[in-house]
Structures are given as structure tokens and as C-alpha cells.
Amino acid sequence: MKDYETAFARLMKSKFRCRFHLSEADKKYVSEKGLEAIRSHCEDFIRTRLAPANPPNDGKQTPMCGHPVLKAQHACACCCRDCLAKWWRVP
């Protein structure tokens, strides 16, 4: 099994990670904005919140609500550097 398959299997067993779902409002927002805009938002969040050498509020830089991408980051354990290291082995 590849590493990402193992990580996804573990994520599906996490009570914390499994509680994140897109609301109807989130789905509507994604539909109205389109996937290219959502992808752009995601890239911006990653660039500004995770990529800097010393991100502000490291470990707490991703709110749990407010944008569909933020929920997805928590669901997939891509919300902070600690989660990236623990779940995806990204240093």
C-alpha cells in the first residue's frame, strides 16, 4: 500500500478528521465560485499560512470554519505543519 493510501485509511478512522463536512452553504459557495477560484484560494492559504519559514500562530493558523478549503484542510490533516509531518511525513 502506498503511503498516501495508508494516510487516507488512517484519516477515515479519526473521529476528529471525520467530523468535517461541507455544509449546503459551503457547497453553494464552491458551485458559485467554481473550482478554479477554490483552487486559487487553497493555493493562497497554503502559501500564506503553511509555506513561510516561521508562520504566525504555527499550529493554530488554520481556522476550523469560514471557508470550504479550511474544512478540507482539517479533514485531510493539511492544516498545520505538525499535522503535515504526522499524517503525511512532510517535514
N, CA, C and O of each residue as an XYZ file, in Angstrom:
364
protein
N       0.849     -1.182      0.000
C       0.000      0.000      0.000
C       0.895      1.246      0.000
O       1.884      1.308      0.730
N       0.547      2.205     -0.802
C       1.327      3.434     -0.868
C       1.075      4.287      0.369
O       0.054      4.147      1.043
N       2.021      5.168      0.652
C       1.917      5.996      1.854
C       0.643      6.818      1.910
O       0.029      6.925      2.971
N       0.230      7.405      0.783
C      -0.980      8.232      0.815
C      -2.214      7.379      1.062
O      -3.165      7.842      1.692
N      -2.218      6.145      0.579
C      -3.356      5.267      0.847
C      -3.428      4.930      2.340
O      -4.512      4.863      2.918
N      -2.277      4.721      2.946
C      -2.219      4.466      4.383
C      -2.715      5.674      5.153
O      -3.483      5.536      6.105
N      -2.278      6.858      4.745
C      -2.714      8.080      5.427
C      -4.220      8.262      5.304
O      -4.879      8.585      6.292
N      -4.775      8.064      4.120
C      -6.225      8.219      3.954
C      -6.984      7.176      4.772
O      -8.036      7.482      5.333
N      -6.475      5.972      4.847
C      -7.124      4.941      5.655
C      -7.120      5.346      7.130
O      -8.112      5.146      7.832
N      -6.004      5.918      7.602
C      -5.923      6.396      8.978
C      -6.864      7.581      9.202
O      -7.529      7.662     10.235
N      -6.919      8.498      8.235
C      -7.805      9.655      8.364
C      -9.261      9.232      8.519
O     -10.006      9.827      9.297
N      -9.663      8.208      7.779
C     -11.052      7.742      7.852
C     -11.396      7.173      9.222
O     -12.571      7.088      9.577
N     -10.387      6.784      9.994
C     -10.626      6.231     11.329
C     -10.542      7.295     12.424
O     -10.838      7.015     13.586
N     -10.141      8.507     12.058
C     -10.003      9.584     13.032
C     -11.350     10.258     13.286
O     -11.950     10.825     12.374
N     -11.814     10.192     14.523
C     -13.090     10.838     14.860
C     -13.021     12.340     14.621
O     -13.988     12.947     14.162
N     -11.864     12.941     14.937
C     -11.713     14.379     14.726
C     -11.771     14.717     13.246
O     -12.515     15.619     12.859
N     -11.021     14.033     12.417
C     -10.962     14.335     10.981
C     -12.290     14.046     10.281
O     -12.667     14.757      9.349
N     -12.985     13.028     10.716
C     -14.250     12.637     10.070
C     -15.414     13.573     10.379
O     -16.467     13.481      9.747
N     -15.239     14.449     11.320
C     -16.363     15.331     11.667
C     -16.492     16.518     10.714
O     -17.482     17.247     10.779
N     -15.520     16.727      9.839
C     -15.559     17.860      8.923
C     -16.316     17.487      7.651
O     -15.954     16.548      6.943
N     -17.366     18.240      7.383
C     -18.187     18.044      6.188
C     -18.557     19.409      5.628
O     -18.692     20.383      6.369
N     -18.717     19.464      4.331
C     -19.158     20.717      3.722
C     -20.652     20.893      3.964
O     -21.440     19.975      3.734
N     -21.027     22.059      4.422
C     -22.441     22.375      4.605
C     -23.049     22.697      3.248
O     -22.336     22.805      2.250
N     -24.358     22.848      3.215
C     -25.016     23.242      1.968
C     -24.509     24.612      1.512
O     -24.333     24.847      0.317
N     -24.276     25.509      2.465
C     -23.746     26.832      2.126
C     -22.341     26.713      1.519
O     -22.010     27.426      0.572
N     -21.515     25.805      2.069
C     -20.179     25.580      1.514
C     -20.269     25.061      0.083
O     -19.551     25.521     -0.804
N     -21.154     24.106     -0.125
C     -21.318     23.530     -1.465
C     -21.799     24.585     -2.459
O     -21.358     24.620     -3.608
N     -22.705     25.437     -2.004
C     -23.199     26.512     -2.855
C     -22.068     27.478     -3.198
O     -21.938     27.906     -4.345
N     -21.259     27.816     -2.211
C     -20.121     28.717     -2.415
C     -19.164     28.144     -3.463
O     -18.732     28.851     -4.373
N     -18.839     26.863     -3.325
C     -17.945     26.205     -4.292
C     -18.566     26.221     -5.680
O     -17.884     26.495     -6.668
N     -19.843     25.931     -5.753
C     -20.541     25.915     -7.041
C     -20.547     27.296     -7.689
O     -20.326     27.430     -8.893
N     -20.799     28.311     -6.886
C     -20.866     29.673     -7.419
C     -19.493     30.197     -7.833
O     -19.370     30.867     -8.859
N     -18.470     29.900     -7.052
C     -17.122     30.405     -7.340
C     -16.420     29.604     -8.431
O     -15.653     30.155     -9.220
N     -16.688     28.306     -8.470
C     -16.018     27.434     -9.439
C     -14.730     26.862     -8.870
O     -14.123     27.446     -7.973
N     -14.317     25.712     -9.400
C     -13.161     25.019     -8.863
C     -11.857     25.779     -9.060
O     -10.959     25.679     -8.225
N     -11.736     26.527    -10.133
C     -10.500     27.294    -10.332
C     -10.318     28.344     -9.240
O      -9.209     28.532     -8.741
N     -11.393     29.025     -8.867
C     -11.311     30.022     -7.792
C     -11.013     29.344     -6.463
O     -10.203     29.845     -5.682
N     -11.652     28.219     -6.197
C     -11.416     27.485     -4.956
C      -9.973     27.009     -4.910
O      -9.326     27.101     -3.867
N      -9.464     26.507     -6.012
C      -8.061     26.079     -6.084
C      -7.132     27.261     -5.804
O      -6.132     27.111     -5.103
N      -7.457     28.420     -6.342
C      -6.666     29.620     -6.110
C      -6.687     30.012     -4.633
O      -5.657     30.384     -4.072
N      -7.865     29.927     -4.004
C      -7.974     30.214     -2.574
C      -7.100     29.239     -1.781
O      -6.392     29.634     -0.854
N      -7.160     27.979     -2.155
C      -6.376     26.948     -1.477
C      -4.879     27.246     -1.600
O      -4.146     27.196     -0.612
N      -4.443     27.549     -2.794
C      -3.028     27.873     -3.008
C      -2.615     29.072     -2.167
O      -1.522     29.090     -1.602
N      -3.481     30.068     -2.082
C      -3.188     31.258     -1.283
C      -3.086     30.901      0.198
O      -2.175     31.367      0.883
N      -4.007     30.081      0.699
C      -3.965     29.674      2.098
C      -2.671     28.913      2.401
O      -2.031     29.152      3.425
N      -2.297     28.011      1.521
C      -1.072     27.234      1.719
C       0.144     28.156      1.683
O       1.026     28.068      2.537
N       0.181     29.035      0.695
C       1.321     29.947      0.525
C       1.478     30.882      1.727
O       2.597     31.145      2.168
N       0.364     31.382      2.254
C       0.457     32.378      3.326
C       0.452     31.771      4.726
O       0.995     32.373      5.653
N      -0.152     30.590      4.903
C      -0.299     30.034      6.249
C       0.652     28.884      6.560
O       1.027     28.694      7.717
N       1.048     28.115      5.552
C       1.889     26.942      5.814
C       3.305     27.053      5.258
O       4.245     26.527      5.854
N       3.466     27.723      4.137
C       4.759     27.748      3.453
C       5.817     28.639      4.096
O       6.999     28.313      3.987
N       5.470     29.743      4.759
C       6.524     30.590      5.325
C       7.417     29.814      6.305
O       6.972     28.871      6.960
N       8.680     30.233      6.388
C       9.626     29.555      7.279
C       9.138     29.555      8.719
O       9.283     28.554      9.420
N       8.569     30.652      9.166
C       8.047     30.762     10.533
C       6.642     31.350     10.475
O       6.456     32.539     10.733
N       5.648     30.522     10.137
C       4.293     31.066     10.007
C       3.758     31.580     11.338
O       4.010     30.985     12.386
N       3.015     32.694     11.295
C       2.404     33.193     12.528
C       1.433     32.162     13.091
O       0.750     31.470     12.336
N       1.371     32.062     14.387
C       0.444     31.136     15.058
C       0.630     29.698     14.594
O      -0.355     28.983     14.408
N       1.859     29.261     14.406
C       2.102     27.910     13.914
C       1.368     26.898     14.784
O       1.471     26.922     16.011
N       0.638     26.023     14.140
C      -0.176     25.026     14.829
C      -1.593     25.494     15.080
O      -2.461     24.701     15.447
N      -1.832     26.787     14.882
C      -3.172     27.346     15.088
C      -3.535     28.302     13.962
O      -4.422     29.142     14.116
N      -2.853     28.174     12.832
C      -3.032     29.152     11.763
C      -4.238     28.889     10.864
O      -4.585     29.740     10.045
N      -4.871     27.753     10.995
C      -5.993     27.428     10.123
C      -7.279     27.332     10.934
O      -7.456     26.381     11.696
N      -8.176     28.300     10.782
C      -9.468     28.213     11.476
C     -10.231     26.966     11.024
O      -9.965     26.429      9.949
N     -11.163     26.514     11.832
C     -11.924     25.305     11.502
C     -13.168     25.601     10.677
O     -13.854     24.675     10.245
N     -13.465     26.856     10.454
C     -14.639     27.188      9.656
C     -14.411     28.516      8.956
O     -13.403     29.186      9.181
N     -15.359     28.891      8.102
C     -15.271     30.171      7.417
C     -15.046     30.052      5.927
O     -15.330     30.992      5.185
N     -14.541     28.918      5.472
C     -14.292     28.697      4.044
C     -14.213     27.189      3.828
O     -13.662     26.479      4.670
N     -14.750     26.687      2.721
C     -14.703     25.241      2.469
C     -13.286     24.670      2.478
O     -13.081     23.539      2.920
N     -12.319     25.429      2.000
C     -10.937     24.946      1.974
C     -10.415     24.709      3.388
O      -9.675     23.754      3.622
N     -10.791     25.561      4.324
C     -10.328     25.400      5.700
C     -10.836     24.090      6.291
O     -10.095     23.386      6.977
N     -12.088     23.766      6.029
C     -12.644     22.488      6.486
C     -11.907     21.327      5.837
O     -11.598     20.335      6.498
N     -11.628     21.448      4.551
C     -10.922     20.383      3.834
C      -9.508     20.197      4.379
O      -9.026     19.070      4.498
N      -8.851     21.296      4.706
C      -7.504     21.189      5.262
C      -7.513     20.387      6.563
O      -6.630     19.560      6.789
N      -8.510     20.630      7.419
C      -8.605     19.868      8.663
C      -8.980     18.418      8.397
O      -8.417     17.514      9.014
N      -9.906     18.187      7.505
C     -10.329     16.824      7.193
C      -9.174     15.993      6.652
O      -9.085     14.795      6.922
N      -8.298     16.622      5.897
C      -7.172     15.919      5.260
C      -5.864     16.057      6.026
O      -4.824     15.594      5.555
N      -5.897     16.684      7.195
C      -4.707     16.881      8.028
C      -3.633     17.684      7.305
O      -2.447     17.356      7.361
N      -4.064     18.730      6.633
C      -3.150     19.655      5.950
C      -3.323     21.063      6.521
O      -3.203     22.054      5.801
N      -3.600     21.136      7.799
C      -3.954     22.406      8.424
C      -2.777     23.113      9.078
O      -2.801     24.336      9.220
N      -1.758     22.384      9.475
C      -0.581     22.993     10.088
C       0.621     22.088      9.848
O       0.483     20.962      9.371
N       1.774     22.588     10.178
C       2.996     21.825      9.931
C       3.055     20.546     10.775
O       3.563     19.524     10.315
N       2.545     20.601     11.987
C       2.540     19.398     12.823
C       1.711     18.294     12.178
O       2.127     17.136     12.144
N       0.540     18.654     11.668
C      -0.322     17.660     11.011
C       0.300     17.157      9.711
O       0.227     15.967      9.403
N       0.905     18.054      8.959
C       1.578     17.627      7.725
C       2.682     16.622      8.037
O       2.851     15.638      7.316
N       3.427     16.864      9.101
C       4.503     15.949      9.478
C       3.950     14.621      9.997
O       4.435     13.552      9.628
N       2.937     14.698     10.851
C       2.383     13.486     11.458
C       1.681     12.592     10.445
O       1.922     11.385     10.408
N       0.819     13.174      9.628
C      -0.019     12.384      8.730
C       0.618     12.120      7.365
O       0.394     11.068      6.767
N       1.401     13.062      6.882
C       1.917     12.959      5.509
C       3.428     12.870      5.424
O       3.987     12.752      4.333
N       4.094     12.928      6.575
C       5.565     12.882      6.622
C       6.226     14.003      5.831
O       7.264     13.809      5.198
N       5.610     15.169      5.878
C       6.175     16.356      5.249
C       6.894     17.135      6.348
O       6.254     17.616      7.283
N       8.212     17.263      6.245
C       8.942     17.959      7.323
C       8.610     19.440      7.390
O       9.142     20.154      8.240
